[in-house]
Amino acid sequence: MISAGAKLGPYEILAPLGAGGMGEVYRARDGRLGRDVAVKVLPEKFTTDPEAVARFEREAFAVAALSHPNILSIFDFGQEGAVSFVVTELLEGETLREKLAAGPLPARKAADYAAQIARGLSAAHSRGVIHRDLKPENLFVTKDGFVKILDFGLARRTAAGSDETNADTLVALTEPGVVLGTVGYMSPEQVRGEATDARSDIFSFGAVLFEMLSGLRPFRRGSPAETLTAILRDEPPEMPEEPRPASPALERIARRCLEKNPESRFQQARDLAYTLEVLAEAPAPRAAAPRSAAEAREDRRSVAVLFFKDLSANPENAHLGLGLADSTITELALVKSLLVRPTSAILRYRDRAVSPEEAGRELGVDAVVDGSFQRSGSRLRVTVQLIATADGRSLWGSKIDTSLDDIFRMQDEVSRKIAQALEVELSPADERRLSRAARPSGEAYELYLKGRSYLLTETIEGTKEAIAAFERAYELDPHFALALVGLASAYSRMGFTFDPGGDWLDRAEATSRKAAVVEPGLPEGHYLEGLLAWSPRRGFNHATAIREYLAAIAGRPNLTEAHQRLGVVLFHVAMLEESAAHAGQALAIDPEDSQAKMYLGFTRYLQGRYREGLEISTSADREPSLWSIYQLGLCRLRLGDVDGASEAAERSARLFAGDPGSHSLKGLIAAFRGDTAEARRRIDLTVRHQAGERFIEVPVRMASFGHYHHAQYDIACMHALMGEKELALDFLTASAKNGFPCYSFFERDPFLESIRGEDRFRRLVEKLKEECDGYQNLYRAVQSSSGRSESEALA
């Protein structure tokens, strides 16, 4: 034991806190920074044991490489004579083991704790660190509800950059056959002394979750040998009904984690994390019975944030007005029970003087955040008011002196005060999301704000300026994941919109992967991964896109783009009601979101509700796009309005000359009229255009060619209308394989009537139904708490 008052380097020991197998822990004072810390000391009896010293040092280096709110932070490492010590943050609270002494946890709290543990594991695994000794004693619950993973003393590191499930790349730190871990929480592969990977931690996680739900250790027997045998041979017991029933969804997750075969478990901790986060928050109504946008708004307070005004009117600070508004919107969007208008909704006020109340009425919100600032060097004086739309009274206001380095404290305070003024209660998950917000350096953050401001211009010049700003921000702060996400988004825009022949999309994918390593759970990172996965170059990976978009929504409920894009993926795989539900959520966040309206209109079209689809699509056409005009033509043609469809086709050809969608729509109209010669000419133009001749006559946006599976579908309809059944089935099959397996539309579209009785058509539909059922099962697995029964179980 070390006496109070003793010094270890600059740290003065104050009192002992506890001891574990790999160290004694003391409260100490860091006089340099004026704060109390925890100091973990390797016990004297181990100082002569090289393996013990190596494991102690390994823990320090392993954890120091990580930076995550659910992992104990390491501040320092050193030696004082023969004493090795590690300095960490000082935690106030109790271990999970101490919490479990009172019995099993309520299901909602268990889901909350489990989601935090999974996020911490995901961060460790993404850096190649495997814990190998996860148990309630190594999990600490702070007084404010954060769970911290402790004691990486048995951690092993995988080869740099390796996949977290690739056991072949593990760097062994013990001899084969040596068993390390804690009896009762070890995976079968640990018990056998085999090489372990991230899935071993997932097994241990399952044992911890099982215990949180039931109060039972799933494999505990009368002796350690019998316990180890049970891990290898036995299934976990049934959970008791008393003192409280377990959540069926959480029990299923725990049992899947406890599968003997690693291939049968969850393969990545990040999949666990966002599945559990959805369960912890019981997020949405059952997808099969979606609420309308109006219903979604009724029980949630709404707010908009206007541009912050520069009182000195200095053009050098132009980016800060938009940047401060944008970052405040991003922060408020973390609060699930608030509807926050996105930055795109306030761009109309960039050069327009308007009172907060008028803006609030136009935006349809309960209240408006009206802010101003004065800058002196890196110092800012920010004035913020929350103004009620109904009567213009101030609900809350404050003047805050801050700096760019400390602006996050201001944003955190503003977000909490706004929620309080609107009588919105922050859930534990809201609190954690707010606390997890990025904390980069002031200079890097200002560059990030500049990049966001430039990116919102949606011009090639602005996008290039954004790239320069994001690149510089990342150079200044390599741990600033949002800067990487911004950079990858700018690269994507260049590749999809302005320079399809360049290497921008390759750069976007590489940068997105880098962001996922820096901050694995970042919602914007998940959104970007979904965007990149659901693209022609990635073969329209529906499953990955569904997982990533749901993860983005779980982390940032107001991320309207994620609801939009998830809705698009879902209508392609015949999940039409679910698609409509997400379009409705996007419209609840921003009722003027023309893209969400457009996607909802197309979903109604695919459901055979052509008149409703036409009405919604017409309201979305106030901001004409290639797709909005195309779907207007499709709706009109299915309603028999050939002249209206022709008008849409001519308009599309005029505004977006040479696009395959224009050719295929004109070909459909020709086939519908019986003009087979013109239909065949349009088929030829469409196929040639996509095959590589598209830049000969008219350079068009590469983004449009991502819709080629719809052009293929149109060609299938043309051949079907002309009685050419085999060609129709060829193109229908190609369309399905190329990202549009929407079998339910195939079954109802009147243009395919001539082939619906063919055996080949029936076999294709059966195969596609099986494929789409798989996507629906994936979606429901993540959304398994959406139904009423599960909400009650979690209450």
ZAMARGU-4260 file (C-alpha; in steps of 0.2 Angstrom, whole numbers, plus 5000, padded with zeros to 4 digits):
<rodrens>
0) 5000/5000/5000 | 5006/5018/4997 | 5003/5030/5011 | 4993/5046/5009 | 5004/5061/5005
5) 5017/5050/4995 | 5021/5057/4978 | 5022/5047/4961 | 5030/5060/4950 | 5019/5075/4950
10) 5004/5066/4958 | 5001/5067/4977 | 4992/5051/4984 | 4976/5056/4994 | 4968/5039/4998
15) 4965/5021/4992 | 4950/5018/4981 | 4952/4999/4978 | 4962/4985/4972 | 4960/4972/4958
20) 4970/4958/4951 | 4981/4969/4941 | 4983/4984/4952 | 4979/4995/4966 | 4970/5011/4963
25) 4972/5028/4973 | 4964/5045/4973 | 4977/5057/4969 | 4980/5076/4966 | 4987/5083/4950
30) 4994/5100/4957 | 4999/5106/4940 | 4981/5106/4933 | 4972/5107/4950 | 4962/5092/4948
35) 4959/5075/4956 | 4964/5059/4946 | 4964/5041/4949 | 4981/5032/4950 | 4983/5014/4946
40) 4999/5006/4953 | 5006/4989/4949 | 5007/4979/4966 | 5024/4977/4972 | 5023/4958/4971
45) 5021/4959/4952 | 5035/4971/4949 | 5048/4957/4947 | 5036/4947/4935 | 5040/4953/4917
50) 5024/4946/4910 | 5014/4956/4924 | 5024/4972/4920 | 5021/4969/4901 | 5002/4967/4904
55) 5001/4982/4914 | 5011/4993/4902 | 5000/4985/4888 | 4984/4991/4896 | 4991/5008/4897
60) 4996/5009/4879 | 4980/5000/4873 | 4968/5012/4882 | 4979/5027/4878 | 4976/5024/4860
65) 4957/5025/4862 | 4947/5041/4865 | 4929/5037/4869 | 4916/5042/4882 | 4912/5024/4887
70) 4931/5019/4889 | 4941/5025/4905 | 4952/5039/4899 | 4971/5038/4902 | 4980/5054/4906
75) 4998/5049/4910 | 5009/5034/4912 | 5026/5033/4922 | 5037/5025/4934 | 5044/5031/4951
80) 5058/5020/4956 | 5052/5002/4955 | 5034/5008/4955 | 5024/5008/4938 | 5008/5018/4938
85) 4995/5024/4926 | 4985/5040/4928 | 4966/5040/4923 | 4951/5050/4925 | 4943/5049/4942
90) 4925/5041/4942 | 4911/5044/4954 | 4899/5030/4955 | 4899/5011/4957 | 4904/4996/4947
95) 4891/4986/4938 | 4894/4972/4950 | 4889/4983/4964 | 4873/4988/4955 | 4868/4970/4952
100) 4869/4966/4970 | 4852/4973/4971 | 4846/4961/4958 | 4842/4962/4939 | 4840/4979/4931
105) 4824/4986/4922 | 4824/4981/4904 | 4826/4999/4898 | 4841/5003/4909 | 4849/4986/4904
110) 4847/4991/4886 | 4854/5008/4890 | 4869/5001/4899 | 4872/4988/4886 | 4871/5000/4871
115) 4885/5011/4880 | 4896/4995/4883 | 4894/4990/4865 | 4899/5007/4859 | 4914/5007/4869
120) 4919/4990/4863 | 4916/4995/4845 | 4928/5010/4847 | 4941/4998/4855 | 4939/4985/4841
125) 4940/4998/4827 | 4958/5002/4834 | 4962/4983/4835 | 4960/4982/4854 | 4951/4966/4861
130) 4947/4967/4879 | 4946/4948/4884 | 4941/4951/4901 | 4924/4960/4900 | 4913/4957/4916
135) 4903/4967/4928 | 4918/4971/4939 | 4926/4980/4924 | 4911/4990/4920 | 4909/5006/4930
140) 4892/5016/4931 | 4895/5035/4935 | 4883/5045/4945 | 4876/5053/4929 | 4873/5037/4920
145) 4888/5034/4909 | 4895/5017/4908 | 4914/5016/4907 | 4924/5000/4902 | 4939/4998/4914
150) 4954/4986/4915 | 4961/4982/4898 | 4975/4972/4907 | 4972/4956/4896 | 4969/4966/4880
155) 4977/4961/4864 | 4980/4971/4849 | 4976/4965/4831 | 4987/4970/4817 | 4985/4988/4812
160) 4970/4991/4800 | 4964/4973/4802 | 4945/4969/4801 | 4939/4966/4819 | 4932/4949/4815
165) 4948/4943/4806 | 4956/4930/4818 | 4970/4926/4805 | 4978/4944/4808 | 4979/4943/4827
170) 4996/4946/4835 | 4997/4933/4849 | 5003/4940/4866 | 5002/4923/4875 | 5007/4905/4870
175) 4994/4894/4862 | 4984/4884/4875 | 4986/4897/4889 | 4969/4902/4896 | 4967/4920/4901
180) 4951/4928/4907 | 4938/4927/4921 | 4929/4910/4923 | 4910/4913/4919 | 4913/4926/4906
185) 4926/4918/4894 | 4920/4913/4877 | 4922/4895/4872 | 4937/4899/4861 | 4945/4907/4877
190) 4942/4892/4887 | 4950/4881/4874 | 4965/4892/4873 | 4962/4897/4855 | 4966/4913/4846
195) 4952/4926/4850 | 4945/4940/4841 | 4932/4954/4843 | 4918/4940/4844 | 4925/4934/4860
200) 4922/4950/4868 | 4904/4949/4861 | 4902/4932/4870 | 4907/4940/4886 | 4896/4955/4883
205) 4881/4942/4881 | 4885/4935/4898 | 4885/4952/4906 | 4869/4957/4897 | 4861/4940/4902
210) 4866/4944/4920 | 4859/4962/4919 | 4842/4955/4913 | 4840/4940/4925 | 4852/4942/4940
215) 4860/4925/4935 | 4877/4921/4928 | 4872/4910/4913 | 4885/4897/4915 | 4889/4897/4934
220) 4891/4880/4942 | 4898/4873/4958 | 4916/4874/4953 | 4927/4883/4940 | 4930/4867/4931
225) 4911/4864/4929 | 4908/4882/4924 | 4921/4880/4910 | 4913/4864/4904 | 4896/4873/4904
230) 4903/4887/4893 | 4908/4874/4881 | 4893/4863/4882 | 4877/4870/4889 | 4864/4883/4884
235) 4860/4898/4895 | 4845/4894/4907 | 4828/4901/4905 | 4826/4918/4913 | 4816/4920/4929
240) 4799/4929/4928 | 4802/4937/4945 | 4806/4950/4952 | 4803/4957/4934 | 4801/4949/4917
245) 4815/4951/4905 | 4812/4960/4888 | 4811/4946/4874 | 4821/4957/4862 | 4835/4960/4874
250) 4835/4941/4879 | 4836/4937/4860 | 4851/4948/4859 | 4860/4941/4874 | 4857/4923/4868
255) 4863/4927/4851 | 4879/4934/4858 | 4881/4918/4868 | 4881/4906/4853 | 4895/4894/4855
260) 4901/4896/4837 | 4908/4914/4834 | 4900/4914/4816 | 4883/4913/4824 | 4885/4928/4835
265) 4884/4947/4831 | 4900/4949/4821 | 4903/4967/4826 | 4900/4977/4841 | 4894/4992/4831
270) 4879/4982/4825 | 4875/4978/4843 | 4877/4996/4848 | 4864/5003/4836 | 4852/4989/4839
275) 4853/4991/4857 | 4851/5010/4856 | 4835/5008/4847 | 4829/4997/4860 | 4834/5008/4874
280) 4824/5023/4867 | 4809/5013/4860 | 4810/5025/4845 | 4796/5025/4833 | 4779/5018/4829
285) 4777/5001/4821 | 4782/5003/4803 | 4767/4994/4796 | 4756/5008/4803 | 4765/5024/4800
290) 4760/5041/4807 | 4757/5055/4795 | 4769/5070/4796 | 4755/5080/4805 | 4753/5066/4818
295) 4772/5065/4821 | 4772/5084/4824 | 4758/5084/4837 | 4767/5076/4851 | 4784/5084/4848
300) 4789/5103/4851 | 4797/5111/4836 | 4811/5124/4834 | 4821/5133/4821 | 4838/5141/4823
305) 4841/5157/4812 | 4857/5164/4806 | 4867/5172/4820 | 4870/5190/4816 | 4887/5198/4817
310) 4885/5214/4826 | 4901/5221/4819 | 4896/5217/4801 | 4913/5211/4797 | 4914/5201/4781
315) 4928/5190/4788 | 4916/5183/4800 | 4902/5179/4787 | 4905/5160/4789 | 4902/5161/4808
320) 4884/5167/4806 | 4879/5152/4796 | 4891/5141/4805 | 4885/5145/4823 | 4867/5142/4817
325) 4872/5125/4808 | 4881/5119/4823 | 4867/5123/4835 | 4855/5114/4824 | 4866/5099/4824
330) 4867/5100/4843 | 4848/5102/4845 | 4845/5088/4833 | 4852/5076/4846 | 4837/5078/4856
335) 4824/5065/4851 | 4809/5073/4858 | 4812/5090/4848 | 4808/5093/4830 | 4822/5104/4823
340) 4821/5112/4806 | 4837/5107/4796 | 4850/5120/4790 | 4843/5119/4772 | 4826/5125/4779
345) 4834/5142/4785 | 4844/5145/4770 | 4830/5156/4763 | 4834/5169/4777 | 4852/5171/4772
350) 4850/5187/4763 | 4832/5191/4769 | 4828/5202/4784 | 4813/5194/4794 | 4807/5195/4812
355) 4809/5179/4822 | 4790/5177/4824 | 4787/5179/4805 | 4801/5166/4802 | 4793/5154/4815
360) 4776/5155/4807 | 4783/5152/4789 | 4793/5137/4796 | 4779/5131/4806 | 4788/5129/4823
365) 4784/5133/4841 | 4799/5144/4844 | 4814/5151/4835 | 4832/5153/4841 | 4838/5171/4837
370) 4856/5174/4840 | 4870/5187/4837 | 4888/5188/4841 | 4903/5200/4842 | 4921/5193/4839
375) 4937/5199/4846 | 4951/5188/4840 | 4947/5170/4846 | 4934/5177/4859 | 4916/5178/4856
380) 4902/5186/4865 | 4886/5177/4860 | 4868/5183/4863 | 4855/5170/4861 | 4836/5171/4863
385) 4822/5158/4862 | 4806/5167/4855 | 4789/5160/4855 | 4781/5160/4838 | 4764/5163/4844
390) 4766/5179/4853 | 4784/5185/4851 | 4788/5183/4869 | 4806/5178/4875 | 4805/5161/4883
395) 4824/5161/4887 | 4839/5172/4884 | 4857/5173/4889 | 4873/5182/4885 | 4888/5170/4885
400) 4907/5175/4884 | 4916/5161/4876 | 4930/5157/4863 | 4931/5145/4848 | 4940/5133/4859
405) 4926/5132/4871 | 4911/5135/4860 | 4905/5118/4864 | 4901/5122/4882 | 4890/5136/4875
410) 4881/5125/4863 | 4878/5112/4876 | 4871/5125/4888 | 4860/5133/4874 | 4853/5116/4869
415) 4849/5111/4887 | 4841/5128/4891 | 4831/5128/4875 | 4824/5110/4879 | 4820/5116/4897
420) 4811/5132/4890 | 4801/5121/4879 | 4797/5109/4893 | 4806/5095/4884 | 4813/5082/4896
425) 4830/5076/4891 | 4831/5057/4891 | 4847/5048/4897 | 4851/5044/4879 | 4849/5063/4874
430) 4861/5068/4888 | 4874/5056/4882 | 4872/5061/4864 | 4874/5079/4869 | 4890/5074/4880
435) 4897/5065/4865 | 4897/5080/4853 | 4914/5083/4845 | 4927/5094/4855 | 4940/5099/4842
440) 4952/5113/4844 | 4945/5131/4840 | 4955/5134/4825 | 4950/5117/4817 | 4932/5120/4822
445) 4931/5137/4813 | 4938/5129/4798 | 4925/5115/4799 | 4912/5129/4800 | 4919/5137/4785
450) 4918/5120/4776 | 4900/5118/4780 | 4896/5135/4775 | 4904/5133/4758 | 4896/5115/4755
455) 4879/5123/4758 | 4881/5133/4742 | 4880/5117/4732 | 4892/5125/4718 | 4908/5118/4711
460) 4917/5133/4718 | 4910/5131/4735 | 4913/5113/4735 | 4931/5115/4731 | 4933/5128/4745
465) 4924/5116/4757 | 4937/5103/4753 | 4951/5115/4757 | 4944/5120/4773 | 4940/5102/4779
470) 4957/5096/4774 | 4965/5110/4784 | 4954/5106/4799 | 4959/5088/4799 | 4977/5092/4797
475) 4975/5103/4813 | 4965/5090/4823 | 4967/5072/4816 | 4954/5066/4829 | 4941/5077/4822
480) 4929/5065/4814 | 4916/5077/4808 | 4929/5086/4797 | 4933/5069/4789 | 4914/5066/4786
485) 4913/5084/4779 | 4928/5080/4768 | 4920/5064/4762 | 4904/5072/4758 | 4912/5086/4748
490) 4922/5072/4738 | 4906/5063/4735 | 4897/5079/4728 | 4912/5081/4716 | 4911/5063/4710
495) 4892/5062/4709 | 4888/5080/4702 | 4903/5089/4695 | 4917/5077/4690 | 4911/5060/4687
500) 4927/5055/4678 | 4939/5059/4693 | 4944/5048/4708 | 4933/5058/4720 | 4922/5043/4725
505) 4937/5033/4729 | 4943/5047/4739 | 4926/5048/4748 | 4926/5030/4752 | 4943/5030/4759
510) 4940/5046/4769 | 4923/5039/4776 | 4932/5023/4782 | 4945/5034/4791 | 4931/5044/4800
515) 4923/5027/4805 | 4940/5023/4814 | 4942/5040/4822 | 4924/5040/4829 | 4915/5023/4825
520) 4898/5029/4831 | 4896/5046/4823 | 4879/5047/4815 | 4884/5057/4801 | 4898/5044/4797
525) 4884/5031/4797 | 4874/5041/4785 | 4888/5044/4773 | 4892/5025/4773 | 4874/5021/4769
530) 4875/5034/4755 | 4891/5026/4748 | 4885/5008/4750 | 4869/5011/4740 | 4877/5016/4724
535) 4880/5008/4707 | 4899/5006/4711 | 4894/4996/4726 | 4881/4986/4718 | 4867/4994/4727
540) 4871/4986/4744 | 4853/4987/4752 | 4858/4978/4768 | 4872/4989/4772 | 4863/5004/4768
545) 4848/4999/4779 | 4860/4996/4794 | 4870/5012/4792 | 4854/5023/4790 | 4846/5015/4805
550) 4862/5018/4815 | 4862/5036/4809 | 4844/5039/4814 | 4847/5030/4831 | 4862/5042/4835
555) 4854/5058/4828 | 4835/5056/4827 | 4832/5073/4818 | 4844/5068/4803 | 4831/5071/4790
560) 4843/5065/4776 | 4845/5048/4784 | 4826/5046/4784 | 4825/5052/4766 | 4838/5040/4760
565) 4832/5025/4770 | 4815/5028/4763 | 4822/5027/4745 | 4831/5011/4749 | 4816/5003/4756
570) 4804/5007/4742 | 4817/4998/4730 | 4816/4982/4740 | 4796/4982/4741 | 4795/4989/4759
575) 4783/5002/4754 | 4774/5006/4770 | 4790/5007/4779 | 4797/5019/4766 | 4782/5030/4768
580) 4784/5030/4786 | 4802/5037/4785 | 4797/5050/4772 | 4783/5055/4784 | 4797/5057/4798
585) 4807/5068/4786 | 4792/5079/4782 | 4789/5080/4801 | 4806/5087/4803 | 4805/5099/4788
590) 4787/5100/4780 | 4794/5109/4765 | 4807/5095/4761 | 4803/5093/4742 | 4814/5078/4741
595) 4805/5069/4755 | 4788/5073/4746 | 4795/5067/4730 | 4800/5050/4737 | 4783/5048/4746
600) 4775/5052/4729 | 4785/5038/4721 | 4781/5026/4735 | 4762/5029/4732 | 4765/5026/4714
605) 4773/5009/4717 | 4758/5005/4728 | 4747/5008/4713 | 4740/5024/4721 | 4743/5033/4705
610) 4732/5048/4708 | 4739/5051/4726 | 4756/5049/4719 | 4753/5062/4706 | 4746/5075/4719
615) 4761/5073/4730 | 4774/5073/4716 | 4766/5089/4709 | 4768/5097/4726 | 4786/5092/4726
620) 4789/5099/4708 | 4790/5117/4714 | 4809/5113/4713 | 4810/5103/4697 | 4823/5089/4696
625) 4826/5076/4684 | 4818/5063/4695 | 4803/5074/4700 | 4798/5077/4681 | 4801/5058/4677
630) 4790/5052/4691 | 4776/5064/4686 | 4777/5057/4668 | 4775/5039/4675 | 4760/5044/4686
635) 4751/5052/4672 | 4755/5038/4660 | 4748/5025/4672 | 4732/5036/4674 | 4730/5036/4655
640) 4735/5054/4653 | 4746/5052/4638 | 4747/5071/4634 | 4752/5075/4652 | 4765/5062/4651
645) 4772/5068/4635 | 4773/5086/4642 | 4783/5079/4656 | 4795/5069/4644 | 4797/5085/4633
650) 4801/5095/4649 | 4813/5082/4655 | 4822/5082/4638 | 4823/5101/4638 | 4830/5103/4655
655) 4841/5087/4656 | 4845/5083/4638 | 4851/5066/4634 | 4847/5058/4651 | 4842/5039/4650
660) 4826/5043/4660 | 4820/5055/4647 | 4823/5042/4633 | 4815/5028/4642 | 4800/5039/4647
665) 4797/5044/4629 | 4799/5026/4624 | 4786/5020/4636 | 4774/5033/4629 | 4777/5027/4611
670) 4774/5009/4616 | 4758/5014/4625 | 4752/5022/4609 | 4757/5008/4598 | 4772/5017/4590
675) 4784/5002/4590 | 4797/5010/4579 | 4799/5025/4590 | 4799/5014/4606 | 4813/5003/4599
680) 4823/5019/4594 | 4821/5025/4612 | 4826/5008/4619 | 4842/5009/4608 | 4846/5027/4613
685) 4844/5022/4632 | 4855/5007/4631 | 4868/5015/4621 | 4868/5030/4632 | 4871/5020/4648
690) 4884/5008/4639 | 4897/5022/4636 | 4891/5034/4623 | 4883/5046/4635 | 4896/5060/4634
695) 4897/5060/4615 | 4883/5072/4613 | 4878/5080/4629 | 4888/5079/4646 | 4875/5076/4659
700) 4876/5073/4678 | 4883/5056/4683 | 4870/5055/4697 | 4857/5052/4684 | 4864/5036/4679
705) 4862/5029/4696 | 4843/5027/4691 | 4847/5016/4676 | 4838/5001/4684 | 4822/5011/4682
710) 4826/5014/4664 | 4829/4995/4662 | 4812/4993/4670 | 4804/5005/4658 | 4812/4995/4644
715) 4804/4979/4651 | 4787/4987/4651 | 4790/4993/4633 | 4794/4975/4627 | 4779/4969/4637
720) 4767/4982/4629 | 4774/4976/4612 | 4771/4958/4616 | 4790/4954/4616 | 4789/4943/4632
725) 4806/4936/4633 | 4815/4953/4630 | 4803/4960/4643 | 4808/4946/4656 | 4826/4949/4651
730) 4826/4968/4656 | 4815/4965/4671 | 4827/4953/4678 | 4841/4965/4674 | 4832/4979/4683
735) 4830/4968/4698 | 4848/4962/4699 | 4854/4980/4696 | 4846/4987/4712 | 4827/4987/4709
740) 4819/4970/4716 | 4802/4978/4720 | 4792/4962/4716 | 4776/4969/4723 | 4776/4983/4710
745) 4780/4970/4696 | 4764/4960/4702 | 4752/4975/4700 | 4759/4986/4686 | 4746/4985/4672
750) 4760/4987/4659 | 4767/4970/4663 | 4750/4961/4661 | 4756/4951/4646 | 4770/4942/4655
755) 4762/4940/4672 | 4756/4922/4668 | 4773/4916/4662 | 4783/4903/4673 | 4798/4913/4672
760) 4789/4929/4679 | 4782/4918/4693 | 4800/4911/4697 | 4807/4928/4697 | 4794/4935/4709
765) 4796/4921/4721 | 4815/4923/4721 | 4814/4942/4723 | 4801/4940/4737 | 4813/4929/4747
770) 4827/4942/4744 | 4816/4956/4750 | 4809/4946/4765 | 4827/4945/4771 | 4829/4964/4770
775) 4813/4966/4780 | 4819/4954/4793 | 4835/4964/4794 | 4825/4980/4796 | 4814/4973/4809
780) 4828/4965/4819 | 4835/4983/4822 | 4817/4990/4825 | 4812/4976/4836 | 4806/4988/4850
785) 4795/4998/4839 | 4779/4988/4843 | 4768/4991/4858 | 4772/4975/4867 | 4790/4978/4867
790) 4788/4996/4872 | 4778/4990/4887 | 4791/4977/4891 | 4804/4990/4891 | 4794/5002/4902
</rodrens>
